[in-house]
Amino acid sequence: MQEWKNNKYYWIIELLGFWEGGVNASNLAQQFSVTRKQGKQYLTRYRALYPQNLIYNTSLKHFIPTSTRLPTRRVSP
């Protein structure tokens, strides 16, 4: 169950990164009604698994997609 729950967060991180051009802890906190600290933990876990997918842009204060592939996995409808 925990793995499915994390996949949901990772999917949103990828979606926001790809669709909105970036993602940060506040975006995740708002999306899932969690604290900003919890949103940061989701981003930290995601980046540990997929370090090549997002880089931090200090001027935007967002993690933005790199030139590598995003999303990392297929999501079936």
N, C-alpha and C positions, 0 to 999 in steps of 0.2 A: 504494500500500500504506500509506503513512504517513497519508493522509487517513482510510482505514478504521480504522486503529489509533486515531487521535484521536477519531473518532466513537464508538468503544467507550467511551473515557474520558468523553466528553461525555454519553453516554447514562447512564452510571452516576452522574455528577454530578447530572443531572436526576432520575434515579430516587430517589437518596437525598434530594435536596432536596424532592421532591414527597411521597415515601412516608414518610420519616423526619422530615421537617420541617426538615432542615438537613444540611449537609455541610461537612467541613473536610479539610485536607491529611492528617491522621492516618487518617481514614476511607478515603481513596483509597490511602494507603500500605498499609493492612491489606488492602483489597480486591484490590489488584494486586501485592502483595509487592514494592513499590518503597520507596524512601526517602521520608521525609516531605517532603524538599526537592523530589523529583520530583512528589509529589502536589500540592504548592503550585504548581509550574509548570503542571500540568494545569488547576488552578483559574484561574490567571492567564490562560492562553490562552482558556479558556472565557469568562471575564468580558470579555476583549477582544472576542470575537465577539458575545456576548449580554449587554451591560452592564445591560440592563433587567431581567434575570431573577432575579438574586440580590443581596442586600445583606448586609453583614457585621453581625452582632449581637454587640456587644462583651461583653455579659453571658453569652451562651451560647457565645461563641467558635466560632461556626458561621456559614456563609453560609446564609441562609434565603431561601425564595422570596418574591418581591414579589407584588403583586396582579396583575401581568401574567401572561400565559399561560405555563404550564409543562406539559408539555414543549414545546420549540420546534419539533419536527418529528415527523412520524409515523414510528413504527418498525414495519415489517412483520414478521409472525410468521415 
